[in-house]
Amino acid sequence: MQRFPAGNTHPLLSAQVESMTFGCTEKTGWSAVLAMSLAAFALVASEFMPVSLLTPIAADLHITEGQAGQGISVSGAFALVTSLVIAAIAARVERKKLLLCLTLLMMVSGTLVALAPGYSWFMFGRALLGIAIGGFWSLSAATAMRLVRPDQVSRALAMVNGGNALATVIAAPAGSFLGSLIGWRGAFFCVVPVATLAAVWLLISLPSFKVERRAASGNALRLMKQTPVALGMAAVSVFFMGQFMLFTYLRPFLEVVTGVSVATLSFMLLGLGVAGFIGTCMIERFMGNALYRTLTLIPLGMAVIALALVNFGSSPLLTAALLGAWGLVATAAPVGWWTWLAQTLPDDAEAGGGLLVAIVQLAIAGGAIIGGLAFDLRGYQATFALSAVVLVAAAVLAWLAGRSAAQVGLAEAHARA
């Protein structure tokens, strides 16, 4: 029985990528992928820079720390809105120009935040960053598909997400360190030269793409009528919800249950981030012909880790090891889901990317809210156990998405026969 290919050599994807790649040699294609990775690093570093700088921001702008924290929320809100409309914009604007404009927005955002005379300008700068975040990540998979060979798409996506993982590791500690040396404004402005370098690199390496007004679904929500897409998006949503139910409340868990000092806590979180970077670099090796299996096993493994933290969280050594394992698989998971998107929606990568970003943003917010309610009502045990249950549900949905994709592939094979 012929099955729907689970690896990165989907025949539809191959044909689509070959038809969409214009004037891009293998060397320049990989150079552009590296430029996108640098842009991703700058974006994520900018997004999470406020986490370690809330106190000095609040003091300087004469606001509360809660108001300063809304700088992260407003970025997420604008990223959500942008992700839902970017496909329509991409159908009319040449992709290279669009990505350069988004990178320019990141530069303007960093400058505005660093020079903000008051809270309104600070929030305006963060809103511009949200537009850049939503647009860039929505277009990342579709752009990678046009830069490299079909069998190299998952590797390219891993490289782009490597910038994300690296920024996750160093953004908070670097922000805290730079803030103590040159102030919070100087720390924010340090991202601007990195964004400028990424923009110049993209300008040089990224080829121009023809604007194709091909027949596609257009409306991102219309993609949900396809059963494999609906199941996959549901799996993505539930996965990120379960992940952030636990991850959001790691610090109070480590301080109260594990009983570590601030220095040890920082070391544990750094270890989690480093493990995540390693996992992001390694996951491409496991997705050749086992994409859905990988997407199923990752949340199952995370569910086991969540329950293990409940039982062994009082041991600093075991907790550090468990957090390293969590980071290894959790941070790598987005590479798998972006590969799934490129494989499942080769004709609608822009709309699908926007929908994926929107779903992830909502799931992260939902997971943090539900996890917080459980934490306040029943403690960390309830939050971590609920996270495990939700992650198991994500694994089931990923498995169902794989079965549905196999059935669709079989039906297409019979239709061609």
N, C-alpha and C positions, 0 to 999 in steps of 0.2 A: 504494500500500500504506500503510495506516495504521500508524504506529509508536507505540510507547510514548513519551509525552511526556518529553523529557529536561530540560525547564525546570522552573519552579516553579509551573506551573499545572495540575498533575496533577488530573484530575476527581475522583478518589477523595479526594485531599487536600483539595480545595476543599469537597466535601460534608462531609468529616469535621470540618474546622475550623469550618464554619458551624454544625454540630450541637454543637460543644463550647465555643463562645464564649458566655459568659454575662455580661450586664451590663457590657460593656467597650466604651466608645466609642473611636474612633480616637485621640483625644487622650490619654485615660488609658492606652490600650494601649501607645503609644509611651513614655509616661512610665514605665510599669512595665518596659519593655525597657531604658530608660536606668538604672533602679534595679538591674536584673539585671547590667548592664554594670559598674556601680560595685561590686556584690557580687563579680563575677568578678575585678575588679581587686584587691580586698582579699584574696580567696582566694589568687590566684596570688602576690601580693606576700608573703603569709604563708608560702606553701609554699616559696618559694625564698629567703626572707630568711636562712636559716642559711648559704647558700653563701658569703657574704662575711663571716660572723661566727663561723666555726668556731673560730678561735684564741682569741678572748676568751671564748666560751662554754666551751670546754674548760678554760681556765685558771681561770675562776670556779667551775665545778662540779667541778673536780679530776678530770677525765676526759681521755681522749685525744681528739685531733681526729677519729679514726676513729669513736669512740663518739658524738661530737657529730654527725657526719655521718649517723648512723643515725636522727637526728630526721627526715631527709627520707625515709629508707626506711620508717619506721613509718607515716608519713603515706600513702605510696603503698600500703602493705599494707592499711591500713584503708579507703582509698578503693576499692581493688579489691573487698574483701568487701562494702562498702556498695553499690557499683554493681550487684551481682548480686541484692541483696534489696530494693532501693528500689522496684521496680515493684510488688511485693506490698504494701508499705507504702502506696504512693500509691493503691492500689485501695481502701484503707480510711480514709485520712486526707485531709481536705480540703487541696488543694494549697497554698493561701495559708498555712495554719497550718504545713504541712510546710516550706515554704521559709523562713518566719520562724524556725522552730525550728533549721533548718540554719544560718541566719545568726547566731542566738543562740549556737550551738555555736562558731562562728568567734570571736565576741567572748569567750566563756569561755576558749577555747583561748589566744588572745593574752594574756589576763590571767594565766592559769595559768603560761604560759611565762615571762612577764615577771617574775612573782613566785616562780618555782620555787625552793624551798630546796635542792633536790638533783636528781640525774639522773632519778630515778623520776618526779617531778612534771613535769619537763621533757618526758619521753617521753609521759606521760599527756596533757599538753596537746597535743602533736603528734599523738597518736592521735585526739583529738577533732577536730582540724583535718582529718585524713584522712576522717573520717565526713562532715564538711561538704563536702569536695571531691567525694567520690564521689557523694553525694546531689545536690548542686547541679548538677554537670555532666550527670548522668544525666537530670535533669528539665528541663534548659535548652531542648532542642529541643521537647519536648512542651508546655512552657509558652509558648514563643514562638508555636507554632502556634495557641494559644488567644487570643493578644493582638492579632494583626494579621491583615490580609486574606491569603488564600492566596498572592497574587502578591507579597506583601511579606515572606514568611517568610525568604527568604535574606538580605534586607537586615537584618531583625531579628537573625538569627543572626550576621551580620557585626558588628553593633553590640555584641552580647554578647561576642563573641570579641575585639572591639576593646579591651575592658577587660583581657582576658587578654594581648593583645599589648603594651599599654602597660605593664602590670606587669612583663612580661618585660624590657622595655627598661630600666626604672628600679629594679627591686627590688634587684639586686645592688649597683649603685653607691650607691643611696640608703641601703641597709643599712650599707654601709661608711662612708659619710659620717656618718650619724646615730650609728653605733656609736662613732665617734671623738669625737663631741660629747657624747652623753648616755649612752654605754654600750650594750652589746648588749641589755640589758633594756629600756631606753628605746626603742631602735629597734623591738623587737617590739611594745611597747605602743602605738607610734604607729599601728599598723594598727587598733587597737580603736576609736578614734573614727570611722575611715572605715567600718568594719563597722557601727557603731551608726547612722551616717547612712544607710547602705544599708538597714538594717532598718527605720528610720523611713520611708524613702522607699517601700519595698515595702509597708509597712503601709498607707500612704496611697493608693498608686497601683494596687496589685495587686488585681484583683477577686476575689471569692469564687467558687470553682468547685464545681459539684455533683460529689459522689463518684459516678461511674458504674460500676456493676458489670456492664459490658457484656461480651459474649463476646469474649475475646481469647486469645492464646496463653498468657498467664500466665507460663510458664516461659521465661526469656530464651533458654536454649539450644535450646528447641523451634523458635525462629525460624530456626535454621540448616537446617531441613529444606527451606526455600524456596531454590531454586537462586540467584536473583538476590541474596538476602540473604547466602547462604554465600559467593558470589564477592566481593561487596562487602566483607564483613567480612574475608575473606582479604586483599583488596587493602589495606584499612586497616592490618591487622596487618603485612604485609610492608613497606608504605610507612613506617610509623613505626620499624620495625626498621632499615631502611636509612638513614633520616634520622639516628637516634641512634647508629648505628655510627660515623658521621663526626662528628656534632656534639659528642659526648661528649669527643672527643680533639682538638678544635680548639686548645685552649690549648697542649699540648705541641708540636703541629705548628707553630703560629705562633712559639713561642719558639725551637724548635730549627731548623726548616727555613727559615722566613721570616726569623728572627733579629730580631724586633722587641723593643723595650723594653716594660716593663710598661705604661707610659703609652700607647704606640702600640697595644698589644694591647687595652687597655680601649677606646680610641677605635674600633678595628676592630669589636669586639663591640657597641659602642654603635651604630655604623653599621648592623650587621646587624640589631639590634633595631628601629631606626628604619625601615629598609626593610621589615621584617616588619609594622610597624604600618601603613605605607602600603599594602602588599599586601593586608592584611586589609580595609582601607577600600575597595579597588578591586575585589576579586575578584567582588563581587556583579554587576558590570557584564558579566562574561564568562560568567555561568552561565545567562542567560536561556533559551536553547534549546540550550545546548552543555555541559550539566553533565558528562556522561561524557567528552566530549572534553577538557574542562578537567582532570578528574581523571586522565586519561591523560597529558596533556602535561606536567603539573607534575612527576611523578617522572622522566619522560624528561629534562626540562630539568635537574633536580637531578643526574641521572646524568652528564650532560655536564659540569656544574660540578665534580663530584667528580673526574672524570678530568682536567679542566683544572687543578685544584689540584695534582694529582700532577706535572704537567708544568711548571707555571708558579708553583709555590708559593714559589720563592726570590725572587720579585719582590714587594715589599710593595705596590706600586701595583696590580698586576694581582690580587693576592690580595685586597686590600680591595674591588676591584670585583666579583670573583667572590663574595665573602662577602655583599656587598650584594644581588647577584642571588639568591643562595641564600635569604637572609632574606625577600626580596620574595615568593617563591613558597612556600617551606616553611612560613612562619608563617601564610599565607593558606589553606593546604590544609585545615585542620580545618573552616573555614567551608563548604567544598565538601562535605566528608563529612557534616557535620551537616545540610546541605541535602538530601543524598542520603538520609539517614535519614528526614527529615520527609516526603520524597516517596515513599519505598519502603515505609515502615511507618506510615502515618497512623493505623492502628487499634492499633498496638503501640509508640507512640513512647516510653513509659516503659521497657518491657522492652528495646526496641532500644537506647535511650540507655544503659541500664545495661550491656548487653552490649558496646556500643561503647567505653565508658569502661574496662571490664575488659580488653578486648582491647588497647587502647592502652597501658594500664599494663604489661601483660605484654610487649608488643612493645618498649616503651622499655627495660625491664629486660633483655630478651633481646638487643636491639641493642647496649646498652652492654657486656654480658658478652662477646658474640661479637666485637665490635669490639676490646675490650681484649685478648682472646686473640690475635687477628690482629696487633694492634699490638706485643705482646710477642714474638711469634714471628718476624714478618717485617717489622715496621716500619710506618710510616704508609702506604707505597705499597700494601701488602696490605689494610689497613683501608679505605682510600679506594676502591680498586678493587673490593673486596667490596661496599662500600656501593653503588657504581654498578650492579653486577650485580643486587643485591637490589632497587634502585629500578626497574630495567628490568622485573624480574618483577612489581613492583607495578603498573607501567603496563599490562602484559599482562593482569593480573587485572582491572584497572579496565575495560579494553576488553571483556573477556569478560563482566563484569557488565553493561555497557551492552547488549551483544548479547542476553544472557539476558533483561534487562528488556524489550527490544524484542519478543522472541518472546512473553513473557508478555502484553504489551500487545496484541499481534496476536491471540493466542488469546482474550483477553477480548473484543476487538472482534468476533470471529467468533461468540462465544457470545451476545453481545447482539444480533447481527444476525438 
